[in-house]
Amino acid sequence: MNARDFQTKNVEELKLLLEAEMLGGFKPTLAIIFSSFRDDISKLGIFLKHRGIAMFGASSWGEFTREGVELDSVSALFLDLSTDYFHLQLNTLEGGDEERVAASVARAATERFGNPVFMILISDLETRGEAILKTFEEVLGPDAQVAGAGAGRDSLNSPSFVFNTDTICHRGFLTLIIDGDKVQMTSRAACGWQGIGAPRQITKSKGQWVYEIDGVPALDALLKYIGREDLDLEDQVQSEREINTLPLQLQRPKGDPIMRPALLFDRETRAVMCPGTMEEGAFVRFSIEPDDSVIDVVLEDFRQAKEQAGDLDAVVYFSCWGRYNTLGPAMNREIREAGKLFGVPMVGFLSSGEVARATGGNLEFNALTSCCVLLKEVDG
């Protein structure tokens, strides 16, 4: 499987670069695209469709290849994979039907391929990613291979979306189903944030909203921990940005804890909303302020994943926008060193939640996490 990665400032530049490669004999069949630009994505879809290239993509907070993170750009990975080895499925959702739709996708995948593996892009925070993953495991078994991410946005007020060559979808998910007997897919999620203090219990919650921790309103507990009880909550955007950087760590019976930053808060109820279900009775720990060691932990985890996977053809890389928000330019070191480590074309974006197995753990909808998806076409 041959691959090419590109990072450009606009879709027109990307089209020119691709055409030059195709004139040189490159014949891609699949494009993985992450972009901040909605209007030009429709034009790109038409361009690729006319050339017989399928498109698997999402809106993003920021985009990257092996060269590092760019904002307001387009990152792309083109693969010349046989069209017999993959299938794209875009599903729109109504409220509450994630389980039904996910079950349909998973069952259809088993009819198409004997050993299907999946990459998934989820359109928005309202889509219940955990419900989709749980359904995949129920249909496919506990060892189901699924990796992916939640779409990003170019600003806090803009909508997120996923897209193929024909459709831009604001409420749903896009699945790349791959024949696992023809393409080896290995994924790994790593975070690096360190916990502090004794575990604390969620004493009141509903879905993604946490109302109380150890009997104390959740927002008050977080503000006290970060030493910002005087924070001006009227400035909601800035307040949410500040409390997002020191996430709760949801403890699991096995494997690494799952990062659950407070994405939103409610001033009246003093509740906070996290990117995933927060079960009442579960235990969480607070996090210490991160430094460069966070990046070192991720790179070491990915080095081990690379050793286990062996030679690669391409890499897809998802990293939470909250990591970039917290670590700033240091994120470029993570991306560039990961690119050198893998040594093959790589594409990625700053996402709103990452899908992969936590180190030593289960399939999860993660946050403040980096996820690598390693691809290798199997001989024969």
C-alpha positions in Angstrom: 0.0 0.0 0.0 1.5 3.3 -1.1 0.7 6.5 0.7 1.2 10.2 0.4 0.6 12.9 3.1 0.0 16.6 2.5 -0.6 19.7 4.6 -1.9 22.7 2.7 -3.4 26.1 3.4 -6.4 25.5 1.2 -8.2 22.8 -0.9 -7.0 24.2 -4.2 -3.4 23.7 -3.3 -4.1 20.2 -2.1 -5.8 19.4 -5.5 -2.7 20.6 -7.4 -0.4 18.5 -5.3 -2.5 15.4 -5.7 -2.7 15.9 -9.5 1.0 16.1 -9.7 1.4 12.8 -7.8 -1.2 11.2 -10.0 0.6 12.3 -13.2 3.6 10.6 -11.7 1.8 7.3 -11.6 0.2 7.4 -8.1 -3.3 6.0 -8.1 -5.1 6.6 -4.8 -8.5 5.1 -4.0 -9.0 6.5 -0.5 -8.5 10.0 1.0 -8.4 10.7 4.7 -9.0 14.4 5.1 -9.1 16.8 8.1 -10.0 20.4 7.5 -11.3 23.6 9.1 -13.1 24.7 5.9 -16.6 23.6 5.3 -17.3 25.4 2.0 -14.3 24.0 0.1 -14.9 20.4 1.4 -17.9 20.1 -1.0 -15.7 21.1 -3.9 -13.0 18.7 -2.8 -15.6 15.9 -2.6 -16.7 16.5 -6.2 -13.0 16.6 -7.3 -12.2 13.3 -5.7 -15.4 11.5 -6.7 -14.7 12.3 -10.4 -11.3 10.5 -9.9 -12.7 7.5 -8.2 -11.3 8.4 -4.8 -13.4 7.8 -1.6 -13.2 10.4 1.1 -13.2 9.8 4.9 -13.0 13.1 6.8 -13.9 15.4 9.7 -13.8 19.0 10.7 -11.0 19.8 13.0 -9.6 22.2 15.7 -6.3 22.0 14.0 -4.6 19.7 11.4 -1.2 18.0 11.2 1.1 15.7 9.3 4.6 14.7 10.3 5.7 18.3 10.0 3.6 19.5 13.0 0.3 21.2 13.8 -1.2 23.9 11.7 -4.4 25.9 12.3 -6.9 26.8 9.5 -5.4 24.3 7.1 -6.1 20.9 5.4 -4.2 17.7 6.2 -4.6 14.7 3.9 -3.5 11.1 3.6 -4.0 9.3 0.3 -3.8 5.5 0.0 -3.8 3.3 -3.1 -5.6 0.5 -1.2 -7.7 -2.0 -3.2 -11.4 -1.0 -3.2 -12.1 -4.6 -2.3 -10.5 -4.1 1.1 -12.6 -1.2 2.5 -16.1 0.3 2.6 -17.3 3.7 3.8 -20.6 4.0 5.7 -22.1 7.4 6.7 -25.0 7.3 9.1 -27.1 10.2 10.2 -28.7 10.0 13.7 -31.8 11.1 15.4 -31.7 11.6 19.1 -31.2 8.3 21.0 -30.8 5.9 18.1 -27.0 5.4 18.4 -27.4 1.7 19.5 -29.7 0.8 16.7 -27.7 2.4 14.0 -24.3 1.1 15.3 -25.7 -2.5 15.5 -26.8 -2.2 11.9 -23.3 -1.0 10.8 -21.5 -3.7 12.8 -23.7 -6.5 11.4 -23.4 -5.3 7.9 -19.6 -5.2 8.3 -19.5 -8.9 9.3 -21.4 -9.8 6.2 -19.0 -7.9 4.0 -15.7 -9.0 5.7 -14.9 -12.0 7.8 -12.6 -10.0 10.1 -13.7 -6.3 9.9 -11.8 -3.5 11.7 -13.0 0.0 12.0 -12.0 3.7 12.0 -14.9 5.9 13.1 -15.4 9.7 13.0 -18.2 11.1 15.2 -19.8 14.4 14.2 -20.5 16.2 17.5 -20.5 16.1 21.3 -24.2 15.3 21.4 -23.6 11.9 19.7 -23.1 9.3 22.3 -19.8 7.8 21.3 -19.7 5.4 24.2 -23.0 3.9 23.2 -21.7 3.3 19.7 -18.6 1.6 21.0 -20.5 -0.6 23.5 -22.8 -1.7 20.7 -19.9 -2.6 18.4 -18.5 -4.8 21.2 -21.8 -6.4 21.8 -22.1 -7.4 18.1 -18.5 -8.1 17.3 -17.2 -9.3 20.7 -14.9 -7.8 23.4 -11.9 -7.8 21.1 -13.5 -5.5 18.5 -10.9 -3.3 16.8 -12.2 0.2 16.7 -10.3 3.5 16.6 -11.2 7.1 15.7 -12.2 10.5 17.1 -14.8 13.1 17.5 -14.8 15.9 14.9 -13.4 19.3 15.9 -14.4 22.9 15.2 -12.6 25.9 13.9 -14.1 28.0 16.8 -16.2 27.4 19.9 -19.3 28.7 18.1 -19.0 26.7 14.8 -20.6 23.3 14.2 -18.6 20.2 13.8 -19.2 17.6 11.1 -18.0 14.5 9.3 -18.0 14.1 5.5 -17.6 11.8 2.5 -17.5 12.8 -1.2 -21.3 13.4 -1.3 -22.4 14.5 2.2 -21.5 16.8 5.1 -23.1 15.4 8.2 -23.6 17.4 11.5 -25.3 14.7 13.5 -24.0 11.1 12.9 -20.9 9.1 12.4 -18.7 8.0 9.5 -17.2 4.5 9.5 -14.3 3.2 7.5 -14.7 -0.5 7.5 -11.5 -2.4 6.6 -10.9 -6.0 5.8 -8.7 -7.0 8.7 -7.4 -10.0 6.8 -5.9 -7.7 4.2 -4.9 -4.7 6.3 -3.4 -5.0 9.7 -4.7 -2.2 12.0 -3.2 -1.5 15.4 -4.3 1.3 17.6 -3.1 2.7 20.9 -4.3 5.5 23.2 -2.0 7.3 25.7 -2.4 10.4 27.8 0.5 11.0 30.2 -1.5 13.2 32.7 -0.5 12.3 36.3 -3.1 11.9 39.1 -2.8 13.3 42.6 -4.5 12.5 45.9 -6.8 9.8 47.0 -9.7 8.7 44.8 -12.9 10.7 45.3 -16.4 9.3 44.6 -19.0 10.7 42.3 -22.0 11.0 44.6 -24.5 12.5 42.1 -24.5 12.3 38.3 -26.6 11.8 35.3 -25.1 10.8 31.9 -22.2 13.1 31.2 -23.1 15.6 33.9 -21.5 15.4 37.4 -23.4 17.1 40.1 -21.5 16.1 43.2 -18.1 14.8 44.2 -17.9 13.5 47.8 -21.2 15.3 48.4 -19.7 18.7 47.3 -21.1 20.4 44.1 -18.8 19.3 41.3 -17.9 22.8 40.0 -17.1 24.0 43.5 -14.9 20.9 44.1 -13.0 21.6 40.8 -12.5 25.3 41.5 -11.2 24.6 45.0 -8.8 22.1 43.7 -7.3 24.4 41.1 -7.2 27.3 43.5 -9.6 29.5 41.5 -12.6 29.8 43.7 -12.6 33.5 42.6 -12.8 32.6 38.9 -15.2 34.9 37.0 -17.8 32.4 35.9 -19.6 35.1 33.8 -16.9 34.7 31.3 -18.0 31.2 30.4 -15.6 30.5 27.5 -12.5 31.5 29.5 -13.6 29.7 32.6 -14.3 26.5 30.8 -10.9 26.8 29.1 -9.2 27.1 32.5 -10.9 24.2 34.3 -10.5 22.0 31.2 -6.7 21.8 31.6 -6.8 19.8 34.9 -9.1 16.9 34.2 -10.8 14.4 36.4 -9.4 10.9 35.9 -12.1 8.3 35.9 -10.7 5.1 37.5 -11.2 1.8 35.7 -10.9 -1.8 37.2 -8.1 -2.5 34.7 -5.8 -0.4 32.6 -5.0 3.3 32.7 -7.6 5.8 34.0 -9.8 7.7 31.4 -9.4 11.5 31.2 -12.6 13.3 31.8 -12.1 17.1 31.6 -14.9 19.4 32.4 -16.1 20.7 29.0 -19.1 22.8 30.2 -20.5 23.9 33.5 -23.9 25.1 34.8 -23.7 28.1 37.2 -27.1 27.3 38.7 -26.7 23.6 39.5 -22.9 23.8 39.9 -22.6 20.7 37.7 -19.9 20.0 35.1 -20.3 18.1 31.8 -17.6 15.6 30.8 -17.0 13.9 27.4 -18.4 10.6 28.3 -20.6 8.9 30.8 -19.8 9.6 34.5 -21.3 6.8 36.5 -22.7 7.6 39.9 -20.6 5.8 42.5 -17.5 5.7 40.3 -14.2 7.1 41.6 -12.1 9.9 40.1 -8.8 11.5 40.9 -7.7 15.1 40.2 -4.7 15.8 37.9 -1.5 17.7 38.5 -0.5 20.4 36.0 1.2 18.7 33.0 4.7 19.3 31.8 6.8 17.8 29.0 6.8 14.4 30.7 3.2 14.1 29.4 4.6 14.0 25.8 7.4 11.6 26.8 4.9 9.1 28.2 2.8 9.2 25.0 5.9 8.7 22.8 7.1 5.8 24.8 3.7 4.1 24.6 3.7 4.6 20.8 7.2 3.3 20.5 6.0 0.1 22.1 3.0 0.0 19.7 5.3 0.4 16.7 7.6 -2.4 17.9 4.6 -4.7 18.2 3.1 -3.8 14.9 6.4 -4.0 12.9 6.7 -2.4 9.5 4.0 0.2 8.6 2.5 1.7 5.5 0.7 4.7 7.0 -0.4 6.2 10.3 -3.6 8.1 11.3 -3.2 10.2 14.5 -5.8 11.7 16.7 -5.0 14.1 19.5 -7.4 16.0 21.7 -7.6 19.7 21.2 -7.4 20.0 25.0 -3.8 18.8 24.8 -2.9 21.6 22.4 -4.8 24.1 24.6 -2.8 23.0 27.6 0.6 22.2 26.1 0.7 24.8 23.4 3.7 24.7 21.0 5.1 21.6 22.9 2.5 19.6 21.0 4.6 20.0 17.9 7.4 18.1 19.5 5.0 15.2 20.1 3.7 15.2 16.5 7.1 15.6 14.9 8.8 13.0 17.1 6.0 10.5 16.5 6.3 11.1 12.8 10.0 10.3 13.0 9.3 7.2 15.1 6.7 5.8 12.6 8.7 6.8 9.6 5.8 6.6 7.1 3.2 9.1 5.8 1.0 10.3 8.7 -2.1 12.5 9.0 -4.0 13.7 12.0 -6.1 16.4 13.7 -7.0 18.0 17.0 -10.1 16.2 18.0 -13.0 16.3 20.4 -12.5 12.9 22.0 -10.5 9.9 20.9 -11.6 6.3 20.4 -9.1 3.5 21.2 -8.1 1.0 23.9 -6.4 2.7 26.8 -3.1 1.1 27.7 -3.9 -2.2 29.3 -7.6 -1.4 29.3 -10.8 -1.5 27.3 -12.2 0.2 24.3 -13.0 3.7 25.5 -14.1 7.2 24.4 -11.1 9.1 25.7 -10.3 12.8 26.2 -7.0 14.7 26.5 -5.5 11.7 24.8 -3.4 10.9 21.8 -4.3 7.9 19.6 -2.3 6.4 16.9 -3.7 4.0 14.3 -1.1 2.0 12.5 -1.8 0.6 9.1 0.0 -2.2 7.1 -1.3 -4.0 4.0 -0.8 -7.8 4.6 1.0 -9.6 1.8 -1.0 -12.2 -0.1 
